[in-house]
Amino acid sequence: MTDVEKNQGSLYAGQYNNGTVPTPRPHRVANPGTLGLFSFASTTFILSMYNVQARGVKDPNVVVGMAIFCGGLAQLLAGMWEFCRMNAFAATAFTSYGAFWMSFAAIFIPGSGIVDAYAKAPGELDNALGIYLITWFMVTFLFFIVALRKSVAFIALFGFLSLTFALLAAGFFSGKEVVTKAGGSLGIVTAMVAYYIGLAELLASEELAIVKLPLGVFKRD
């Protein structure tokens, strides 16, 4: 084995044996939580405002761009960075909801043909969307179970989000506008909670933060 091969072997093993290879500085990945939370909150807030028909808006198509790039791409990137920080919960949650928003956007992109496929059976479309949303209710409820030992803020976030998905699904299944509006109202509350957590994490990362916001983190024995 040559000296170069020996040096490469020691490098990959995490050992620097002869001083020829500089000692690396430990990599530190900044907390991507605020990016993911703000992206999720903003997209959720906009869609929820449409669901409650704020300012008379009923069609959700304007949220498509937001869902692709902010709720979708930005959250997906935040999830990847959370994997680098060894935070499996946040990585899975951000990546999952990033995928949710991109898949939701795809449904309402005219060129996708998804909505057009149900043109002859609008009731079938409502049932299909109800199944889609109830699936995400189940995913969110699983996150809620894990959040029970994290903090009061995360319990509130995933609790409200679970109810939001459940009500929106029920709105499509029942065809009752009041149920969908109730889901939209809870979605607005969910967005506010996500904004709060995101701001709390951003302030916590600042050395000279003007204030610190409590999250109600549970003490570990």
C-alpha positions in Angstrom: 0.0 0.0 0.0 1.4 3.4 -1.0 1.7 6.4 1.4 -1.2 8.1 -0.5 -3.5 5.1 0.0 -2.5 4.9 3.7 -3.3 8.6 4.1 -6.7 8.2 2.3 -7.5 5.2 4.5 -6.8 7.1 7.6 -8.8 10.1 6.3 -11.9 8.0 5.7 -11.5 6.5 9.1 -11.6 9.9 10.7 -7.9 9.8 11.7 -5.1 12.1 10.5 -1.9 10.4 11.1 1.0 12.4 9.7 -0.1 16.0 9.7 -0.3 16.3 6.0 -4.1 16.6 5.9 -5.5 19.6 7.8 -7.8 18.9 10.7 -11.3 19.7 9.4 -13.5 22.1 11.3 -16.8 20.5 12.6 -19.7 21.4 10.2 -22.6 23.1 11.8 -25.9 23.3 10.0 -28.1 26.2 11.0 -31.5 25.3 12.3 -33.8 25.1 9.2 -36.9 24.8 11.4 -38.1 28.4 11.0 -37.8 28.1 7.2 -40.0 25.0 7.2 -42.5 26.4 9.7 -42.9 29.8 8.1 -43.3 28.1 4.7 -45.9 25.7 6.0 -47.7 28.4 8.0 -47.9 30.9 5.1 -49.2 28.4 2.6 -51.7 27.0 5.2 -52.9 30.5 6.0 -53.6 31.4 2.4 -55.5 28.2 1.6 -57.4 28.4 4.9 -58.5 32.0 4.0 -59.8 30.7 0.7 -61.6 27.8 2.6 -63.4 30.3 4.8 -64.2 32.3 1.6 -62.5 35.5 2.9 -63.2 38.4 0.6 -65.5 36.2 -1.4 -62.7 34.0 -2.7 -63.8 30.4 -3.3 -61.4 28.9 -5.9 -58.0 27.9 -4.4 -56.0 28.1 -7.6 -53.9 31.1 -6.6 -52.3 29.0 -3.8 -50.8 26.7 -6.5 -47.6 28.7 -6.9 -47.2 29.1 -3.2 -47.8 25.4 -2.6 -45.1 24.4 -5.2 -42.3 26.8 -4.1 -43.0 27.8 -0.5 -45.0 25.1 1.1 -43.5 22.5 -1.2 -39.9 23.2 -2.2 -38.8 25.2 0.8 -40.2 22.6 3.2 -38.6 19.8 1.3 -35.2 21.5 1.6 -35.8 22.2 5.3 -36.5 18.5 5.7 -33.3 17.5 4.0 -31.3 19.8 6.2 -33.0 18.4 9.3 -31.8 15.0 8.2 -28.2 16.5 8.3 -28.9 17.6 11.8 -30.0 14.1 12.8 -33.5 15.3 13.7 -35.6 12.5 12.3 -38.9 13.9 13.5 -38.5 17.3 11.9 -36.9 15.9 8.8 -39.8 13.5 8.3 -42.5 16.1 9.0 -41.1 18.9 6.8 -40.4 16.5 3.9 -43.8 14.9 4.2 -45.7 18.2 4.2 -43.4 19.6 1.5 -44.5 16.6 -0.6 -48.2 17.2 0.5 -48.2 20.8 -0.8 -46.5 19.9 -4.1 -49.0 17.0 -4.7 -51.9 19.3 -3.7 -50.7 21.9 -6.2 -50.4 19.3 -8.9 -54.2 18.5 -8.5 -55.1 22.1 -9.4 -52.6 22.7 -12.2 -54.8 22.8 -15.3 -52.2 21.0 -17.4 -52.1 18.0 -15.1 -55.6 17.0 -16.2 -56.4 15.6 -12.7 -59.5 17.7 -12.1 -60.6 17.5 -15.7 -60.7 13.7 -15.4 -63.7 14.1 -13.0 -65.5 16.5 -15.2 -68.4 14.1 -15.8 -68.6 13.0 -12.1 -68.0 16.0 -9.8 -69.3 14.0 -6.8 -66.5 11.5 -7.5 -63.9 14.3 -7.3 -65.2 15.4 -3.9 -64.9 11.8 -2.6 -61.5 11.5 -4.1 -60.3 14.7 -2.4 -61.9 13.5 0.8 -59.9 10.3 0.7 -56.8 12.3 -0.1 -57.3 14.6 2.9 -58.3 11.8 5.3 -55.0 10.1 4.5 -53.1 13.2 5.5 -55.2 13.3 8.7 -53.9 9.8 9.5 -50.3 10.9 8.8 -50.7 14.0 10.9 -52.2 12.1 13.8 -49.1 9.8 13.8 -47.0 13.0 14.2 -49.3 14.1 16.9 -48.6 10.9 18.9 -44.9 11.5 18.7 -45.3 15.2 19.6 -47.0 14.3 22.9 -43.5 14.1 24.5 -42.0 17.1 22.8 -43.7 20.3 23.8 -47.1 22.0 24.3 -46.6 24.0 21.2 -46.1 21.0 19.0 -49.0 19.2 20.5 -51.2 22.2 19.6 -49.7 22.4 16.1 -50.3 18.7 15.2 -53.6 18.6 17.2 -55.1 21.5 15.3 -53.7 20.3 12.0 -55.2 16.8 12.5 -58.6 18.4 13.1 -58.2 20.7 10.1 -57.6 17.7 7.8 -60.5 15.8 9.3 -62.9 18.7 8.9 -61.8 19.4 5.3 -62.2 15.8 4.4 -65.7 15.7 6.1 -66.5 18.8 4.1 -65.8 17.1 0.8 -67.6 13.9 1.9 -70.7 15.6 3.1 -70.8 18.5 0.6 -71.6 20.9 3.5 -69.9 24.3 3.0 -70.1 25.1 6.8 -67.9 22.1 7.6 -65.3 23.2 5.0 -65.4 26.7 6.6 -64.8 25.2 10.0 -61.8 23.3 8.7 -60.5 26.6 7.2 -61.0 28.4 10.5 -58.9 25.7 12.3 -56.4 25.9 9.5 -55.9 29.6 10.3 -55.3 28.7 13.9 -52.9 26.0 12.9 -51.0 28.6 10.8 -50.7 31.0 13.7 -49.3 28.2 15.9 -46.8 27.3 13.3 -45.8 31.0 13.0 -45.3 31.2 16.7 -43.1 28.1 16.9 -41.1 29.3 13.9 -40.5 32.7 15.5 -39.6 31.0 18.8 -36.9 28.9 17.1 -35.6 31.9 15.1 -35.3 34.0 18.2 -33.6 31.1 20.1 -30.9 31.1 17.4 -30.1 34.8 17.8 -27.5 35.7 20.4 -29.1 39.1 21.0 -32.7 38.3 20.6 -35.1 40.9 22.0 -37.2 38.2 23.6 -37.5 34.5 24.0 -40.8 32.7 23.4 -41.7 29.6 25.5 -42.7 26.4 23.7 -43.6 24.5 26.8 -40.9 21.9 26.3 -41.2 18.9 28.6 -38.4 18.2 31.0 -36.5 15.0 30.6 -35.9 12.8 33.6 
